[in-house]
Amino acid sequence: MKIQSIKYLTREGFRNVWVNRLMSVASVGVLVACMVLIGFAILLTQNVNVYMSNLEQQNVVMVYFNDENSVIYQNASKLTTTDTSSDKSSSSSSSSSSSSNSSKNTSSGSEDEAPKIPESAYLIHNEEEAKAVCAEIEKIGNVESVEFISKEDALKNAKETSLSDMAGAFEILDEEGGNPMSHGARVTLKSMEIFEHTIKDIEKTEGVHTVVSHAELAKTIADIKSGISMICFWIIGILGIIALVIVSNTIRVTMYNRKLEISIMKAVGATDAFIRLPFVIEGIVLGLVSAILSEGILYFCYRVAADSMGDSFTLSVPFGSAALLLFGIFAAIGVVAGALGSMFMISKYLKKEGSEFKAL
């Protein structure tokens, strides 16, 4: 096709928009409404993802290591039961060979003896070994960061965050019984979608004794992100189909208004591509005009929404960062809907028109 012919057909496409301006305005209005809703769905998804990411950063996992205190307090009930039974047996045997006063002194002396835990019963003996475990945890794929917390810092935090009547209990434990805390780590994860798998990997790490996590919160975060993304996907898909139908109906009206002209062009031997191009250009023009208007309307509505919310609730995604993406999506929807809708309708009509000429 010659360049001169392309220029002529392009002018015809723009002329069709103006000649059928009432239908064009109606089509642009519906397309703008669809695109604005699509834009809101995209912006909503981006804001929800940012908020969920912030929650993921706050939803940390606490890891406690397998040191001496973890063994002592894990087996506290077992040790108490064993010591009690041994004390009873020793008291009964000593009562048969000595007076009751000496028996009481013996039993009380055995109760004061602290249980001895062999070093082979636990894996972490100092801070260096605990930090080495932190380094191993940090190698796990979904781990964002690992912050080591010594047992001294853990006891200090417990005193600061506990109630006033409980702080005395920690003081007694620290002064008389020693520091009861274990070395630990605060682990931040990258994504909550593979939360359970990551927890299992952490638990398998050698030297880890206990993992404290909020599995339900992690599952809720992942479900919300997945649900919002699915809803927005269906909104975009449905509104895209509506846009395609609207453009197709507009082209159909234009096509029937030029029915006689198309028949004459077909009679003198015009090709289908020559007849089709003006309608394709008309559909693309309608789509691009709708994209430009949608971008402006969405910007205004987003600014109004951001200003009306005030300081109590802020939108995390500025419009400027998503403006180019949104216009690209709007333009793609407009061009694709315009081109496909017009090509489908005119091809269907030309096929019907061709069969009528063959019948003649």
SULURRA-V640296 format. One record per residue. N is the residue number from 1. RES is the residue in one letter. PSI is psi in degrees with one decimal (999 if undefined). Layout:
BEGIN
N,RES,PSI  N,RES,PSI
END
This chain:
BEGIN
1,M,134.4  2,K,156.2  3,I,-37.9  4,Q,-39.3  5,S,-38.6  6,I,-41.8  7,K,-41.9  8,Y,-45.2  9,L,-32.2  10,T,-44.2  11,R,-38.5  12,E,-37.5  13,G,-44.8  14,F,-36.8  15,R,-36.6  16,N,-38.2  17,V,-41.8  18,W,-40.7  19,V,-41.2  20,N,49.3  21,R,-32.8  22,L,-45.7  23,M,-34.5  24,S,-42.1  25,V,-42.0  26,A,-42.2  27,S,-43.7  28,V,-39.7  29,G,-45.1  30,V,-40.8  31,L,-40.9  32,V,-43.4  33,A,-43.9  34,C,-44.6  35,M,-37.3  36,V,-42.2  37,L,-39.7  38,I,-42.1  39,G,-42.6  40,F,-38.9  41,A,-41.2  42,I,-45.2  43,L,-38.1  44,L,-43.2  45,T,-43.3  46,Q,-41.7  47,N,-41.5  48,V,-40.9  49,N,-38.1  50,V,-45.4  51,Y,-40.3  52,M,-35.3  53,S,-38.4  54,N,-39.3  55,L,-37.4  56,E,-37.5  57,Q,-30.5  58,Q,-21.5  59,N,76.4  60,V,162.7  61,V,130.3  62,M,129.1  63,V,130.0  64,Y,139.6  65,F,162.5  66,N,78.8  67,D,-170.2  68,E,-43.6  69,N,-36.0  70,S,-35.7  71,V,-41.5  72,I,-49.6  73,Y,-21.4  74,Q,-39.6  75,N,19.5  76,A,-45.1  77,S,-36.9  78,K,-42.0  79,L,-39.2  80,T,-42.6  81,T,-43.4  82,T,-45.0  83,D,-38.1  84,T,-43.8  85,S,-38.1  86,S,-36.2  87,D,-39.2  88,K,-40.8  89,S,-40.5  90,S,-33.8  91,S,-40.0  92,S,-37.1  93,S,-37.8  94,S,-27.3  95,S,-26.5  96,S,-21.1  97,S,-10.0  98,S,179.6  99,S,169.3  100,S,-33.1  101,N,-44.7  102,S,-32.3  103,S,-41.2  104,K,-41.2  105,N,-38.3  106,T,-44.8  107,S,-39.4  108,S,-33.7  109,G,-37.0  110,S,-30.2  111,E,-28.8  112,D,-15.2  113,E,127.2  114,A,143.8  115,P,138.1  116,K,123.4  117,I,118.0  118,P,148.5  119,E,-22.4  120,S,-11.7  121,A,-12.3  122,Y,162.0  123,L,-28.5  124,I,117.7  125,H,-15.9  126,N,176.6  127,E,-34.4  128,E,-43.3  129,E,-36.6  130,A,-41.4  131,K,-30.9  132,A,-36.8  133,V,-38.5  134,C,-40.4  135,A,-36.4  136,E,-39.3  137,I,-37.4  138,E,-19.6  139,K,-15.0  140,I,136.8  141,G,-42.0  142,N,6.0  143,V,124.9  144,E,-49.4  145,S,157.4  146,V,123.5  147,E,117.1  148,F,136.7  149,I,113.4  150,S,162.6  151,K,-26.7  152,E,-44.2  153,D,-37.7  154,A,-42.4  155,L,-39.5  156,K,-43.4  157,N,-37.9  158,A,-39.5  159,K,-39.8  160,E,-34.3  161,T,-11.5  162,S,163.7  163,L,160.1  164,S,-37.6  165,D,-19.4  166,M,-20.1  167,A,-34.5  168,G,-34.9  169,A,-40.7  170,F,-35.6  171,E,-43.8  172,I,-42.9  173,L,-40.9  174,D,-41.0  175,E,-41.8  176,E,-44.7  177,G,-3.8  178,G,169.6  179,N,118.8  180,P,-4.1  181,M,157.6  182,S,155.8  183,H,145.3  184,G,-172.9  185,A,146.3  186,R,114.7  187,V,126.6  188,T,130.8  189,L,155.1  190,K,-45.6  191,S,142.9  192,M,-6.1  193,E,-29.4  194,I,39.3  195,F,-51.7  196,E,-39.2  197,H,-40.0  198,T,-40.3  199,I,-40.9  200,K,-39.6  201,D,-39.1  202,I,-42.3  203,E,-29.1  204,K,-13.5  205,T,131.9  206,E,129.1  207,G,-10.7  208,V,130.6  209,H,-49.3  210,T,142.6  211,V,121.7  212,V,118.6  213,S,164.0  214,H,79.2  215,A,-37.4  216,E,-41.5  217,L,-41.8  218,A,-41.2  219,K,-39.2  220,T,-43.2  221,I,-45.8  222,A,-39.7  223,D,-39.8  224,I,-46.2  225,K,-44.4  226,S,-41.1  227,G,-44.9  228,I,-42.3  229,S,-41.2  230,M,-42.2  231,I,-46.4  232,C,-35.6  233,F,-45.3  234,W,-35.9  235,I,-47.1  236,I,-43.3  237,G,-46.0  238,I,-44.6  239,L,-31.3  240,G,-40.4  241,I,-40.4  242,I,-42.6  243,A,-40.9  244,L,-42.1  245,V,-41.3  246,I,-47.2  247,V,-40.6  248,S,-42.3  249,N,-36.9  250,T,-44.7  251,I,-35.1  252,R,-43.7  253,V,-46.8  254,T,-41.4  255,M,-42.7  256,Y,-26.7  257,N,-28.0  258,R,27.1  259,K,-43.9  260,L,-42.6  261,E,-39.9  262,I,-38.7  263,S,-40.6  264,I,-44.6  265,M,-38.2  266,K,-35.6  267,A,-32.6  268,V,3.0  269,G,17.4  270,A,141.4  271,T,162.0  272,D,-37.3  273,A,-38.4  274,F,-39.7  275,I,-35.7  276,R,-34.7  277,L,-44.8  278,P,-37.6  279,F,-36.1  280,V,-43.6  281,I,-38.9  282,E,-45.3  283,G,-40.5  284,I,-40.9  285,V,-44.3  286,L,-41.1  287,G,-43.2  288,L,-40.7  289,V,-41.5  290,S,-37.3  291,A,-43.3  292,I,-46.0  293,L,-38.9  294,S,-39.3  295,E,-45.0  296,G,-44.2  297,I,-41.3  298,L,-38.7  299,Y,-45.3  300,F,-47.4  301,C,-38.3  302,Y,-39.9  303,R,-42.8  304,V,-42.8  305,A,-41.2  306,A,-39.7  307,D,-35.5  308,S,-26.6  309,M,-30.8  310,G,-151.4  311,D,-15.9  312,S,-33.4  313,F,117.0  314,T,146.6  315,L,125.1  316,S,-24.3  317,V,111.2  318,P,146.8  319,F,-34.8  320,G,-34.4  321,S,-21.6  322,A,-0.1  323,A,-47.4  324,L,-41.2  325,L,-44.0  326,L,-44.0  327,F,-37.7  328,G,-41.1  329,I,-44.3  330,F,-45.2  331,A,-40.4  332,A,-43.5  333,I,-44.3  334,G,-45.5  335,V,-46.3  336,V,-47.0  337,A,-42.3  338,G,-45.4  339,A,-48.6  340,L,-44.0  341,G,-46.0  342,S,-42.2  343,M,-39.9  344,F,-47.2  345,M,-44.6  346,I,-34.0  347,S,-39.9  348,K,-41.5  349,Y,-43.0  350,L,-34.5  351,K,-42.1  352,K,-42.3  353,E,-38.3  354,G,-38.0  355,S,-31.5  356,E,-38.1  357,F,-37.0  358,K,-35.5  359,A,-32.8  360,L,999
END
